[in-house]
Amino acid sequence: MWNKVCHVLIFLLTLAVSFPSHAQTLDRGHQLLLQYGYQIHATTSPEALFRHPDGSDQINLTTLRNAHFTGLNFSNTNWDQQMWTPPVGNYRWSRWDLESTSPGNPSYDGLTMVSVWDEQDLGDPNVVATMASRLAAIRASTPNVIGFANDAASSTTLAQIKNYMAIAQPDMLSFDYYAFLYQNTWDGGSPTAQYNHMGKYRAAALAGNNGDYSRPIPYATYVGPFKQANDYALSESQLAIQYGAAWAYGYKSLIAWRYSNEQPDDSYQSLLFNGPNDTNPTSMYYSIARLNQHTLNLGPSLLRLKSVNLQFVLGRHRVNYIFSEKNDLPEFTSEWSSASDSDPYLTGISVDNLGSKNNGLDGDILIGQFKLLAEQFDGDQYSDQLYFMITNGLTDSTGDSIATRQRVRLTFNFGSSGINSLQLLNRDTGLVDNIPLVSTGGSQYYLDWTLNGGEGDLFKYNTGALFVVPEPAGFPLFALFFLFSGMGRRRLKLNKKN
């Protein structure tokens, strides 16, 4: 037993001292996100032009932290009109639609991201030139801040995005599009338009600012826990798919618009709180808190992975109350088949709708495949390790996550590889679990996996290579804690059994 422990410790210590630096191989945006961690910011309202009558802050940072947001996104130029006390210390914040950093910033220490413009026409050369100038100013004045411009996805083409990237050199791409605001119910619960835009920005970001795919940049999207006044409010499953799809597509920062209701007559209302401010949380507040926590547990790995493929097992929807047909295939994706899949082991995917929605028909399943952003992340002993995210794409306008639950059966043929189990990054704990598979004879196995509507899980084939969490620099201390704790002893026993 102790010989094995010593061998593991020596291996991990060797990895820690032998890893070459990846700082020169990664783009600026990824370098900064690796420093700050996965970012999930909550946007304040532009109408927030007053404080409470008693002089207290509009936003309670404890309430914000309890929802597992990593920062606050100020949408008003004058932050001090929204808060008496700036978010200093270990708390992060960002600015929205800002020409450059200003003397009014509460603290450069916590400033993580700055959006230099919002929803402008990327087809206008003057707009692109202005963005380039503002982003250059951000890089010069605050070199540790991620600079980007947020885009209105519905009016921008892939060619325009790539042209903007080549000229302006953003640290990150960002867009907003609120599918469920414009159309409450989608065929088979599949928000195809949202996926179309997510695929477009993913494709551009993976190509990188130089367009040759050698240095992809991170990409972010807004999620929309809001409604127009007296209008449709999205369901829990519709909120969840904005997260689960972002994970499968490889998004690396999320911005929630909007967080709270600062005035009773706001034209848009947050779904996270009843009434003004953030003093009366709704059930949606607790839903987004859980999704944020899951994102943060997945984040250390997602930041170190690069999306290499995005496929759909297409669900179905009812037509004329009698017939059914496949959902539309989103742009920038392909329909999954064992013949076309680049995964060497996955041979089949079948779906069962366990919930009460979509007339009992199967919903979409998203399969996102990933490889390491930098091969150094898991050491020199292994290369080309394949990760995959399985996301349940079934949503419903009146369905919570349970009513849209689906079970997915994955079948595998591992040939002569010797693989007989998977590794899972547990969304609830942030720990890596070994997942046993059911043998059907020889090298063939299957896994039955149940997912709530809109949610997904990140897997890796158990090849012996380390799952990229935590980052390599933390291996020795983590290994000592892990191996000498009850958790570590339990994991060693599981590995011995497998």
C-alpha positions as CSV (number, residue, x, y, z in Angstrom):
1,M,0.0,0.0,0.0
2,W,2.6,2.6,1.1
3,N,4.8,1.7,-1.9
4,K,1.9,2.7,-4.1
5,V,1.4,5.9,-2.2
6,C,5.1,6.8,-2.5
7,H,5.1,6.1,-6.2
8,V,2.1,8.3,-6.7
9,L,3.7,11.1,-4.7
10,I,6.9,10.9,-6.6
11,F,5.0,11.0,-9.9
12,L,3.0,14.1,-8.9
13,L,6.1,15.9,-7.6
14,T,7.9,15.1,-10.8
15,L,4.9,16.6,-12.8
16,A,5.0,19.7,-10.7
17,V,8.7,20.5,-11.4
18,S,8.8,19.3,-15.0
19,F,5.8,21.1,-16.4
20,P,7.1,23.7,-19.0
21,S,5.4,27.1,-18.8
22,H,2.3,27.5,-20.9
23,A,2.3,31.3,-20.5
24,Q,3.8,31.9,-23.9
25,T,1.5,29.4,-25.7
26,L,-1.8,30.7,-24.4
27,D,-3.5,33.9,-25.4
28,R,-3.9,36.8,-22.9
29,G,-7.6,36.1,-22.2
30,H,-7.0,32.5,-21.1
31,Q,-3.9,33.5,-19.1
32,L,-6.0,36.0,-17.1
33,L,-8.9,33.6,-16.6
34,L,-6.5,30.9,-15.3
35,Q,-5.4,33.5,-12.8
36,Y,-8.9,34.7,-11.8
37,G,-10.9,31.5,-12.3
38,Y,-14.2,30.9,-14.2
39,Q,-16.1,34.2,-14.1
40,I,-19.9,34.4,-13.4
41,H,-21.0,38.1,-13.0
42,A,-24.3,39.5,-12.2
43,T,-25.4,42.7,-13.9
44,T,-27.0,45.6,-12.1
45,S,-29.7,47.7,-13.7
46,P,-29.0,50.9,-15.6
47,E,-32.0,52.4,-13.9
48,A,-30.3,52.1,-10.5
49,L,-29.8,55.8,-9.8
50,F,-30.6,55.9,-6.1
51,R,-29.8,54.2,-2.8
52,H,-32.1,52.9,-0.2
53,P,-33.8,55.6,1.8
54,D,-32.0,54.3,4.9
55,G,-28.7,54.8,3.2
56,S,-27.9,51.1,2.7
57,D,-26.6,49.6,-0.5
58,Q,-28.9,48.6,-3.2
59,I,-27.1,45.3,-3.5
60,N,-26.1,43.0,-0.6
61,L,-22.8,41.3,-1.5
62,T,-23.6,38.5,0.9
63,T,-26.8,37.7,-1.1
64,L,-24.8,37.9,-4.3
65,R,-22.1,35.6,-2.9
66,N,-24.7,33.1,-1.7
67,A,-25.9,32.8,-5.2
68,H,-22.3,31.9,-6.1
69,F,-21.7,34.8,-8.5
70,T,-18.0,35.5,-8.7
71,G,-18.5,39.2,-9.3
72,L,-20.7,42.2,-9.9
73,N,-21.1,43.8,-13.4
74,F,-21.8,47.5,-13.1
75,S,-24.0,48.7,-15.9
76,N,-24.1,52.3,-14.8
77,T,-21.1,54.6,-15.4
78,N,-21.3,55.9,-11.9
79,W,-20.9,52.9,-9.7
80,D,-21.2,55.0,-6.5
81,Q,-24.9,55.7,-7.4
82,Q,-25.5,52.0,-6.8
83,M,-23.4,51.2,-3.8
84,W,-21.9,53.1,-0.8
85,T,-19.2,50.5,-0.2
86,P,-17.1,49.4,-3.2
87,P,-16.6,45.6,-3.8
88,V,-12.9,45.5,-2.7
89,G,-10.8,42.7,-1.3
90,N,-11.1,39.2,-2.8
91,Y,-14.3,40.1,-4.6
92,R,-14.2,40.8,-8.4
93,W,-16.2,43.1,-10.5
94,S,-16.5,44.2,-14.1
95,R,-17.7,47.3,-16.1
96,W,-20.2,47.4,-18.9
97,D,-20.1,49.7,-22.0
98,L,-17.1,51.7,-20.8
99,E,-14.7,53.6,-23.1
100,S,-11.8,53.1,-20.8
101,T,-11.1,52.7,-17.1
102,S,-12.0,55.8,-15.3
103,P,-11.1,57.7,-12.1
104,G,-14.5,56.5,-10.7
105,N,-13.5,52.9,-10.5
106,P,-13.9,51.6,-7.0
107,S,-10.7,49.5,-7.0
108,Y,-8.4,48.2,-9.7
109,D,-7.6,45.3,-7.4
110,G,-10.9,43.6,-8.1
111,L,-11.4,44.7,-11.7
112,T,-11.5,41.6,-13.8
113,M,-13.3,42.4,-17.1
114,V,-14.3,45.5,-19.0
115,S,-16.7,45.7,-21.9
116,V,-15.7,48.6,-24.1
117,W,-19.0,48.8,-26.1
118,D,-22.3,47.0,-26.2
119,E,-24.5,45.8,-29.1
120,Q,-22.8,47.8,-31.8
121,D,-22.7,47.1,-35.6
122,L,-19.6,45.0,-36.3
123,G,-20.2,45.6,-40.0
124,D,-19.4,49.3,-39.6
125,P,-15.6,49.9,-40.0
126,N,-15.8,53.0,-37.8
127,V,-17.3,51.0,-35.0
128,V,-14.6,48.3,-35.3
129,A,-11.9,51.0,-35.3
130,T,-13.3,52.6,-32.2
131,M,-13.5,49.2,-30.4
132,A,-9.8,48.6,-31.4
133,S,-8.8,51.9,-29.9
134,R,-10.7,51.3,-26.7
135,L,-9.3,47.8,-26.3
136,A,-5.8,49.0,-26.9
137,A,-6.4,51.6,-24.1
138,I,-7.6,48.9,-21.7
139,R,-4.5,46.8,-22.4
140,A,-2.2,49.7,-21.9
141,S,-3.9,51.1,-18.7
142,T,-4.9,47.9,-17.0
143,P,-2.8,44.9,-18.3
144,N,-4.5,42.5,-15.9
145,V,-8.1,43.2,-17.1
146,I,-9.9,41.2,-19.8
147,G,-11.0,43.6,-22.5
148,F,-13.9,42.8,-24.9
149,A,-17.0,44.2,-26.6
150,N,-20.3,42.6,-26.1
151,D,-22.2,41.9,-29.3
152,A,-25.9,41.6,-30.3
153,A,-25.7,38.1,-31.9
154,S,-28.8,38.4,-34.1
155,S,-27.3,41.1,-36.3
156,T,-23.8,39.9,-36.8
157,T,-22.2,37.3,-39.2
158,L,-19.3,35.1,-38.6
159,A,-17.2,37.0,-41.2
160,Q,-17.9,40.3,-39.3
161,I,-16.8,38.7,-36.0
162,K,-13.6,37.4,-37.5
163,N,-12.8,40.8,-39.1
164,Y,-13.4,42.6,-35.8
165,M,-11.1,40.1,-34.1
166,A,-8.3,40.6,-36.6
167,I,-8.5,44.4,-36.2
168,A,-9.4,44.9,-32.5
169,Q,-7.6,41.9,-31.0
170,P,-10.1,41.3,-28.1
171,D,-9.1,39.2,-25.1
172,M,-12.5,37.5,-25.2
173,L,-15.7,37.3,-27.4
174,S,-19.0,38.0,-25.8
175,F,-22.6,38.1,-27.0
176,D,-26.2,38.3,-25.8
177,Y,-29.3,36.7,-27.3
178,Y,-32.3,35.7,-25.2
179,A,-34.1,33.0,-27.1
180,F,-36.9,32.5,-24.6
181,L,-37.7,36.2,-24.5
182,Y,-38.5,36.2,-28.2
183,Q,-40.2,32.8,-28.4
184,N,-41.5,31.1,-25.3
185,T,-41.8,27.6,-26.7
186,W,-39.5,26.0,-29.1
187,D,-40.0,22.8,-31.1
188,G,-39.1,19.9,-28.9
189,G,-37.9,22.3,-26.2
190,S,-34.9,23.0,-28.4
191,P,-33.9,26.7,-28.6
192,T,-32.3,26.4,-32.0
193,A,-31.7,30.1,-32.6
194,Q,-29.7,30.3,-29.3
195,Y,-27.6,27.3,-30.4
196,N,-27.0,28.9,-33.8
197,H,-25.5,32.0,-32.2
198,M,-23.5,30.0,-29.6
199,G,-21.9,28.0,-32.4
200,K,-21.1,31.1,-34.3
201,Y,-19.1,32.7,-31.5
202,R,-17.5,29.4,-30.6
203,A,-16.3,29.0,-34.2
204,A,-14.8,32.5,-34.3
205,A,-13.1,32.2,-30.8
206,L,-11.5,28.8,-31.6
207,A,-9.9,30.3,-34.7
208,G,-8.3,33.0,-32.5
209,N,-7.5,36.6,-33.3
210,N,-5.0,35.5,-35.9
211,G,-7.5,33.1,-37.6
212,D,-5.1,30.1,-37.7
213,Y,-6.5,28.2,-34.7
214,S,-3.1,28.2,-33.0
215,R,-4.2,30.5,-30.1
216,P,-8.0,30.3,-29.5
217,I,-9.5,33.0,-27.2
218,P,-12.2,32.5,-24.5
219,Y,-15.8,33.2,-25.3
220,A,-18.6,34.4,-23.0
221,T,-22.3,34.7,-23.2
222,Y,-25.1,36.4,-21.3
223,V,-27.8,34.3,-19.5
224,G,-31.2,35.9,-19.0
225,P,-33.0,35.4,-15.7
226,F,-35.4,38.3,-16.5
227,K,-38.7,39.1,-18.1
228,Q,-40.2,42.1,-19.7
229,A,-42.7,43.8,-17.4
230,N,-45.9,41.7,-17.2
231,D,-44.5,39.4,-19.9
232,Y,-43.3,35.8,-20.1
233,A,-41.0,34.4,-17.4
234,L,-38.7,31.6,-18.4
235,S,-38.9,28.2,-16.6
236,E,-36.3,26.5,-14.6
237,S,-35.4,24.1,-17.4
238,Q,-35.0,27.1,-19.8
239,L,-32.7,28.8,-17.4
240,A,-30.7,25.5,-16.9
241,I,-30.1,25.0,-20.7
242,Q,-28.4,28.3,-20.9
243,Y,-25.8,26.9,-18.5
244,G,-25.7,23.3,-19.7
245,A,-25.4,24.3,-23.3
246,A,-22.6,26.8,-22.4
247,W,-20.7,24.0,-20.7
248,A,-21.1,21.7,-23.7
249,Y,-20.1,24.5,-26.2
250,G,-17.0,25.4,-24.1
251,Y,-18.0,28.9,-22.9
252,K,-15.7,30.2,-20.2
253,S,-17.5,33.1,-18.6
254,L,-21.2,33.9,-18.0
255,I,-22.9,37.2,-17.3
256,A,-26.4,37.2,-15.9
257,W,-28.7,40.0,-17.0
258,R,-30.2,41.0,-14.7
259,Y,-29.6,40.6,-11.0
260,S,-32.1,42.7,-9.1
261,N,-35.0,45.2,-9.5
262,E,-33.8,48.6,-8.4
263,Q,-37.0,50.5,-9.3
264,P,-40.6,49.3,-9.4
265,D,-41.2,50.6,-12.9
266,D,-38.2,49.0,-14.5
267,S,-39.0,47.9,-18.1
268,Y,-37.3,44.5,-17.4
269,Q,-37.8,42.6,-14.2
270,S,-35.3,40.2,-12.6
271,L,-36.7,36.7,-11.9
272,L,-34.3,36.3,-9.0
273,F,-36.2,38.5,-6.5
274,N,-39.7,39.7,-5.8
275,G,-40.0,43.4,-5.5
276,P,-37.2,45.9,-5.5
277,N,-33.6,45.2,-4.7
278,D,-32.3,41.8,-3.6
279,T,-34.1,41.3,-0.3
280,N,-36.8,38.8,-1.2
281,P,-35.3,35.8,-3.2
282,T,-37.6,33.7,-5.5
283,S,-37.2,30.0,-6.2
284,M,-35.3,31.0,-9.4
285,Y,-32.6,32.6,-7.2
286,Y,-31.9,29.2,-5.6
287,S,-32.0,27.6,-9.0
288,I,-29.4,29.9,-10.4
289,A,-27.3,29.6,-7.2
290,R,-27.1,25.8,-7.8
291,L,-26.2,26.3,-11.5
292,N,-23.6,28.8,-10.6
293,Q,-22.1,26.4,-8.0
294,H,-22.0,23.6,-10.6
295,T,-20.3,26.0,-13.1
296,L,-17.6,26.9,-10.5
297,N,-17.0,23.2,-9.8
298,L,-16.6,22.5,-13.5
299,G,-14.8,25.7,-14.1
300,P,-11.2,24.7,-13.3
301,S,-11.4,22.0,-16.0
302,L,-13.4,23.9,-18.5
303,L,-10.9,26.7,-18.4
304,R,-8.1,24.2,-19.3
305,L,-10.0,22.5,-22.1
306,K,-10.6,23.4,-25.7
307,S,-13.8,22.5,-27.5
308,V,-13.0,20.2,-30.5
309,N,-16.4,19.0,-31.6
310,L,-20.1,19.7,-31.0
311,Q,-22.8,17.2,-32.0
312,F,-26.5,16.7,-31.4
313,V,-28.6,13.6,-30.9
314,L,-31.7,15.3,-32.2
315,G,-34.9,15.1,-30.3
316,R,-38.4,15.1,-31.8
317,H,-41.5,17.3,-31.6
318,R,-45.2,16.8,-32.3
319,V,-46.6,18.0,-35.6
320,N,-50.3,18.5,-36.0
321,Y,-51.0,16.6,-32.8
322,I,-50.4,13.3,-34.6
323,F,-47.0,13.0,-36.3
324,S,-43.6,13.8,-35.0
325,E,-40.4,14.9,-36.7
326,K,-36.8,15.7,-35.7
327,N,-35.8,19.0,-34.3
328,D,-33.8,21.3,-36.5
329,L,-30.0,20.8,-36.4
330,P,-28.3,23.9,-35.1
331,E,-25.7,25.7,-37.3
332,F,-22.0,25.0,-36.7
333,T,-22.8,21.5,-35.3
334,S,-23.3,18.0,-36.8
335,E,-25.8,15.2,-36.0
336,W,-24.2,12.5,-34.0
337,S,-23.6,9.1,-35.5
338,S,-21.0,6.4,-34.7
339,A,-19.7,6.6,-38.2
340,S,-19.0,10.4,-38.1
341,D,-17.9,10.7,-34.5
342,S,-14.3,11.4,-33.8
343,D,-14.6,9.5,-30.5
344,P,-12.9,6.2,-31.0
345,Y,-14.9,4.4,-28.3
346,L,-18.4,5.7,-28.2
347,T,-20.6,3.4,-30.4
348,G,-24.2,4.3,-29.5
349,I,-26.4,6.9,-27.8
350,S,-30.1,6.3,-26.9
351,V,-32.5,8.6,-25.0
352,D,-35.5,8.0,-22.8
353,N,-37.7,10.9,-21.7
354,L,-38.4,10.3,-18.0
355,G,-40.4,13.5,-17.5
356,S,-43.8,14.7,-18.2
357,K,-43.1,17.1,-21.1
358,N,-42.8,17.1,-24.9
359,N,-45.6,14.6,-25.3
360,G,-43.3,11.9,-24.0
361,L,-41.0,12.4,-27.1
362,D,-37.2,12.4,-26.6
363,G,-35.5,15.8,-26.4
364,D,-32.1,16.8,-27.7
365,I,-28.8,15.6,-26.3
366,L,-25.7,17.7,-26.8
367,I,-22.3,16.1,-27.0
368,G,-19.4,18.5,-26.5
369,Q,-15.9,17.0,-27.0
370,F,-12.8,18.6,-25.6
371,K,-9.0,18.2,-25.5
372,L,-6.5,20.1,-23.4
373,L,-5.9,23.7,-24.2
374,A,-2.2,23.1,-23.5
375,E,-0.8,19.6,-23.5
376,Q,1.4,20.5,-20.5
377,F,-1.7,20.5,-18.2
378,D,-1.6,16.7,-17.6
379,G,2.2,16.2,-18.0
380,D,4.4,14.6,-20.6
381,Q,3.4,11.0,-20.0
382,Y,0.0,11.4,-21.7
383,S,-1.3,13.3,-24.8
384,D,-4.4,13.8,-26.8
385,Q,-6.8,12.9,-23.9
386,L,-10.5,13.1,-24.8
387,Y,-13.1,14.6,-22.5
388,F,-16.8,14.9,-23.3
389,M,-19.8,16.7,-21.9
390,I,-23.3,15.2,-22.2
391,T,-26.1,17.8,-21.8
392,N,-29.8,17.1,-21.7
393,G,-31.3,19.7,-24.1
394,L,-35.0,19.1,-23.2
395,T,-36.7,22.2,-22.0
396,D,-40.3,23.3,-21.6
397,S,-41.9,26.6,-21.0
398,T,-43.8,25.2,-17.9
399,G,-41.3,22.5,-17.0
400,D,-38.8,22.5,-14.2
401,S,-35.7,20.4,-14.3
402,I,-37.4,17.2,-13.0
403,A,-40.3,17.4,-15.5
404,T,-37.7,17.5,-18.3
405,R,-35.4,14.8,-17.0
406,Q,-34.0,12.3,-19.5
407,R,-31.9,9.1,-19.3
408,V,-29.1,8.6,-21.7
409,R,-27.5,5.2,-22.5
410,L,-24.0,5.4,-23.8
411,T,-22.4,2.3,-25.3
412,F,-18.7,1.8,-25.8
413,N,-16.3,-0.6,-27.4
414,F,-12.8,-0.1,-26.0
415,G,-11.0,-2.6,-28.2
416,S,-7.6,-3.4,-26.9
417,S,-7.2,-0.1,-24.9
418,G,-7.9,-1.7,-21.5
419,I,-10.3,1.0,-20.5
420,N,-13.3,-0.2,-18.5
421,S,-14.5,2.9,-16.6
422,L,-15.0,6.6,-16.9
423,Q,-14.0,9.6,-14.8
424,L,-16.6,12.2,-13.9
425,L,-16.0,15.7,-12.6
426,N,-18.7,15.8,-10.0
427,R,-20.8,19.0,-10.3
428,D,-21.9,18.9,-6.7
429,T,-18.5,18.3,-5.1
430,G,-15.9,19.4,-7.6
431,L,-14.1,16.1,-7.1
432,V,-13.2,13.5,-9.7
433,D,-15.2,10.3,-9.3
434,N,-14.6,6.9,-11.0
435,I,-17.7,5.7,-12.8
436,P,-18.0,2.0,-13.4
437,L,-19.5,0.7,-16.6
438,V,-21.7,-2.3,-17.2
439,S,-19.9,-5.0,-19.2
440,T,-21.8,-6.7,-22.1
441,G,-18.9,-9.0,-22.9
442,G,-15.4,-8.5,-24.2
443,S,-14.4,-4.9,-24.6
444,Q,-18.0,-3.6,-24.8
445,Y,-19.7,-1.7,-22.0
446,Y,-22.6,0.7,-21.4
447,L,-23.6,3.5,-19.0
448,D,-27.1,4.6,-18.1
449,W,-27.0,8.3,-17.0
450,T,-29.9,10.5,-15.9
451,L,-29.8,14.2,-16.3
452,N,-32.2,16.9,-15.3
453,G,-33.5,19.2,-18.0
454,G,-30.9,21.6,-19.3
455,E,-28.0,20.1,-17.2
456,G,-24.9,18.3,-18.3
457,D,-21.9,16.3,-16.9
458,L,-18.2,16.3,-17.9
459,F,-16.5,12.9,-18.4
460,K,-13.1,11.6,-19.4
461,Y,-12.1,8.1,-20.3
462,N,-10.2,6.5,-17.4
463,T,-6.9,6.0,-19.2
464,G,-4.6,6.7,-16.2
465,A,-4.0,10.3,-17.2
466,L,-4.9,12.9,-14.6
467,F,-8.2,14.7,-15.0
468,V,-7.2,18.4,-15.4
469,V,-8.3,19.6,-12.0
470,P,-6.8,21.1,-10.0
471,E,-4.1,22.9,-12.0
472,P,-0.7,21.3,-12.1
473,A,1.0,23.8,-9.8
474,G,-1.2,22.7,-7.0
475,F,-0.6,18.9,-7.3
476,P,1.9,18.3,-4.5
477,L,0.0,20.0,-1.7
478,F,-3.3,18.6,-3.0
479,A,-1.8,15.2,-3.3
480,L,-0.6,15.2,0.3
481,F,-4.1,16.2,1.5
482,F,-5.8,13.8,-0.9
483,L,-3.7,10.7,-0.2
484,F,-3.5,11.1,3.6
485,S,-7.2,12.0,4.1
486,G,-10.1,9.6,4.3
487,M,-11.2,10.8,0.9
488,G,-7.9,9.9,-0.6
489,R,-7.9,6.4,1.0
490,R,-11.4,5.8,-0.3
491,R,-10.4,6.9,-3.8
492,L,-7.3,4.5,-3.7
493,K,-9.6,1.6,-2.8
494,L,-11.9,2.5,-5.6
495,N,-9.0,2.6,-8.0
496,K,-7.8,-0.8,-6.7
497,K,-11.2,-2.4,-7.3
498,N,-11.3,-1.0,-10.9
